[in-house]
Amino acid sequence: MPTLFQKRDFIIRHLIIALMSFFFAYTASKGAMVEQVIEIFGADYWRMYAWNFLFIATIWNGNIALIQYSPYDRWNWETQAFKKIVYVSSVAIFWPIGVNYFYNLVVYPWVMHKPCELASKENIVFLILSVAITLFINAVFVALEFFSHWRKSLTEREALKRSTITAEFESLKNQVNPHFLFNALNTLSSLIEEEPKIATEFVQQLASVYRYLLSQNDKETVSLGEELAFMRSYVFLNQIRFGQNLKVEVHVPDNLLNKEIITLTLQILLENAIKHNVISLDKPLSIVIEGNADSLCVRNNLQEKVHLTPSNGIGLANISSRYKFFGTREVSICKTATSFEVCVPLM
């Protein structure tokens, strides 16, 4: 919708109002809208012009104000489109009617120096025109806003798909890069000789990680229960590598397991913690995953590496952009001298 006091809109709007006022006053001077012909450009003509200008300006500016300073812009098209349309239509109908009665009973006698006949031809025509024109203008702007939102939504959805695919590909690539494979095969080789049972489980968990990553390529969200099951496999592989130097605690009530979460959120957050922090016997890394009614938090003690691994820019930014797309609360990131915590909304 146009803004009330934006300079360009304000000037154009009132030029249009001036032209409309001239048209209605001229029509009235010819007797088309009033029972008695008035002299063109005479005193009564300019009174009619002033009355028309005030009347139209009040309806038009009031219509914009009632929409601009209302919750209209906070209502989203996905879930509250009906509310937006009903509100705009109600403003277009009831505001002109209210203004019409106020002007006819208060302003008209003052400007025209005579009482107004509410049932007169002129008044009825003005009322019908004011409602019809306001409805038309509001319908045009709502339609333009809807199509603009629709086009933007399509663009954002395509961007989200690209972002999701990139994140999944990057995640999978990180798992199968030569360094990871070297560590995995080296660990597996040791386990086969020393702990064959654990080696078998290692292979099963590794397969589980790959299976999950590949199965989520067409999903935008997943249940928290599924994400936690995947997370346990991912943590198992890393704990085999780091031993007791990597500790992960999960405190998530069972009643939250059916809540939805953005796909691969936990994997990205865990990978971020492992990638950017020192993990050693002297400095073990502790990661705590906690869930409450409306959010899931992943917190770790902060012991950043001196030489940080270069970031590819996906990680946290990817999570934040995907949650923003779904219109939920924003992702919360809190970094202190001793800890790093990320909280994501549960859907």
DAKA-V430164 format. One record per residue. N is the residue number from 1. NEAR is the number of other C-alpha atoms within 10 Angstrom. D_FIRST is the distance of its C-alpha to the first C-alpha in Angstrom with 2 decimals. Layout:
<<N,NEAR,D_FIRST> <N,NEAR,D_FIRST>>
This chain:
<<1,15,0.00> <2,15,3.84> <3,15,6.47> <4,18,9.27> <5,11,12.19> <6,9,11.50> <7,10,14.49> <8,10,13.64> <9,13,10.46> <10,14,12.62> <11,12,15.59> <12,11,14.27> <13,16,12.64> <14,16,16.01> <15,12,18.07> <16,14,16.67> <17,19,17.38> <18,18,20.84> <19,13,21.58> <20,16,20.66> <21,23,22.83> <22,19,25.60> <23,14,25.50> <24,18,25.78> <25,26,28.44> <26,21,30.34> <27,16,30.28> <28,22,31.57> <29,21,34.27> <30,16,35.55> <31,15,35.87> <32,14,33.38> <33,20,31.42> <34,16,34.04> <35,12,37.64> <36,11,39.04> <37,14,38.46> <38,19,37.52> <39,15,38.65> <40,15,36.14> <41,14,35.29> <42,11,37.48> <43,12,36.83> <44,17,35.45> <45,20,33.18> <46,19,31.57> <47,18,31.34> <48,24,29.52> <49,23,27.21> <50,18,26.52> <51,21,25.96> <52,22,23.49> <53,21,21.57> <54,17,21.45> <55,23,20.62> <56,23,17.67> <57,18,16.31> <58,17,16.68> <59,22,14.94> <60,22,11.89> <61,17,11.63> <62,17,12.69> <63,19,10.16> <64,19,7.31> <65,16,9.99> <66,16,10.99> <67,20,7.93> <68,15,7.48> <69,11,11.28> <70,12,12.02> <71,11,13.07> <72,17,10.11> <73,12,9.29> <74,9,13.10> <75,14,13.72> <76,13,14.49> <77,16,14.49> <78,11,18.26> <79,8,19.51> <80,12,16.93> <81,14,15.13> <82,11,16.98> <83,14,15.95> <84,19,12.17> <85,16,12.94> <86,11,15.46> <87,16,13.43> <88,20,10.62> <89,19,13.67> <90,12,15.66> <91,21,13.36> <92,25,13.35> <93,17,17.13> <94,12,18.53> <95,20,16.65> <96,28,17.82> <97,16,21.21> <98,12,21.62> <99,18,20.73> <100,25,23.07> <101,16,25.94> <102,13,25.53> <103,18,25.55> <104,18,28.37> <105,15,30.50> <106,13,29.93> <107,18,28.37> <108,23,29.88> <109,13,33.49> <110,14,32.99> <111,16,31.55> <112,17,33.65> <113,11,36.74> <114,9,37.24> <115,14,36.10> <116,18,33.46> <117,13,34.54> <118,13,31.93> <119,8,33.45> <120,12,33.59> <121,14,32.44> <122,17,30.05> <123,18,28.39> <124,15,28.08> <125,12,26.60> <126,18,24.01> <127,19,23.08> <128,13,22.81> <129,13,20.84> <130,23,18.33> <131,21,17.73> <132,15,17.78> <133,15,15.43> <134,22,12.80> <135,18,13.36> <136,14,13.18> <137,15,9.90> <138,21,8.31> <139,16,10.57> <140,13,9.66> <141,13,5.97> <142,17,7.55> <143,13,10.41> <144,13,9.02> <145,14,7.59> <146,14,11.02> <147,12,13.04> <148,11,11.77> <149,15,12.70> <150,14,15.83> <151,12,16.94> <152,12,16.49> <153,14,18.39> <154,11,21.12> <155,12,21.53> <156,14,21.80> <157,15,24.21> <158,12,26.36> <159,15,26.40> <160,18,27.42> <161,17,30.16> <162,12,31.46> <163,17,31.40> <164,24,33.22> <165,16,35.77> <166,14,36.38> <167,20,36.94> <168,19,39.31> <169,15,41.16> <170,15,41.51> <171,18,42.72> <172,15,45.24> <173,12,46.34> <174,14,46.99> <175,16,49.19> <176,14,51.27> <177,10,51.67> <178,11,55.32> <179,11,55.39> <180,13,54.20> <181,13,56.58> <182,12,59.42> <183,12,58.87> <184,20,58.45> <185,12,61.55> <186,12,63.54> <187,16,62.66> <188,21,63.42> <189,14,66.72> <190,12,67.81> <191,17,66.78> <192,14,68.71> <193,9,71.90> <194,11,71.40> <195,12,69.04> <196,14,68.94> <197,10,67.18> <198,14,64.38> <199,19,64.27> <200,14,63.68> <201,14,60.84> <202,21,59.40> <203,14,59.28> <204,12,57.71> <205,19,54.99> <206,17,54.33> <207,13,53.99> <208,17,51.66> <209,21,49.36> <210,16,49.25> <211,12,48.78> <212,17,45.75> <213,18,44.14> <214,13,44.67> <215,10,43.56> <216,16,40.10> <217,15,38.93> <218,11,36.60> <219,11,35.42> <220,17,32.37> <221,17,33.64> <222,18,37.13> <223,17,38.81> <224,25,40.01> <225,18,43.51> <226,15,43.55> <227,21,42.23> <228,17,44.93> <229,13,47.61> <230,22,46.71> <231,18,46.60> <232,17,50.18> <233,21,51.44> <234,20,49.73> <235,18,51.15> <236,18,54.58> <237,19,54.76> <238,16,53.86> <239,15,56.24> <240,17,59.05> <241,16,58.37> <242,16,57.95> <243,15,60.11> <244,15,59.90> <245,16,58.01> <246,20,54.76> <247,16,54.00> <248,17,51.10> <249,12,50.53> <250,13,48.22> <251,12,47.27> <252,18,44.91> <253,11,45.49> <254,10,46.10> <255,10,43.36> <256,19,40.76> <257,16,42.17> <258,14,39.94> <259,17,36.76> <260,18,34.81> <261,24,34.59> <262,23,33.31> <263,25,36.19> <264,22,38.70> <265,22,37.22> <266,23,40.68> <267,20,42.43> <268,19,40.18> <269,19,40.54> <270,19,44.31> <271,17,44.74> <272,14,42.88> <273,24,45.24> <274,18,48.35> <275,16,47.43> <276,18,46.75> <277,20,49.40> <278,19,53.18> <279,21,55.00> <280,13,58.70> <281,12,61.53> <282,8,61.08> <283,13,57.29> <284,18,56.29> <285,22,52.61> <286,19,51.41> <287,22,48.19> <288,15,46.98> <289,20,44.45> <290,16,43.25> <291,21,40.95> <292,14,39.52> <293,12,37.27> <294,13,34.02> <295,18,35.01> <296,20,37.74> <297,21,39.17> <298,21,41.48> <299,23,43.49> <300,22,46.34> <301,20,48.66> <302,20,47.75> <303,18,50.51> <304,15,48.85> <305,12,50.95> <306,9,52.12> <307,7,51.28> <308,11,48.01> <309,10,47.51> <310,8,44.83> <311,10,41.48> <312,7,39.79> <313,8,36.30> <314,17,35.67> <315,18,36.83> <316,16,34.66> <317,10,31.69> <318,18,31.82> <319,23,31.91> <320,19,29.00> <321,16,26.73> <322,26,27.75> <323,19,27.15> <324,13,23.70> <325,13,22.91> <326,13,24.01> <327,10,21.66> <328,13,24.69> <329,15,25.76> <330,15,26.53> <331,19,30.05> <332,13,32.16> <333,15,34.72> <334,10,37.38> <335,13,40.16> <336,9,43.08> <337,8,46.45> <338,10,48.03> <339,14,45.45> <340,17,42.37> <341,20,40.10> <342,17,37.13> <343,19,35.44> <344,24,33.23> <345,21,31.44> <346,21,33.20> <347,19,31.21>>
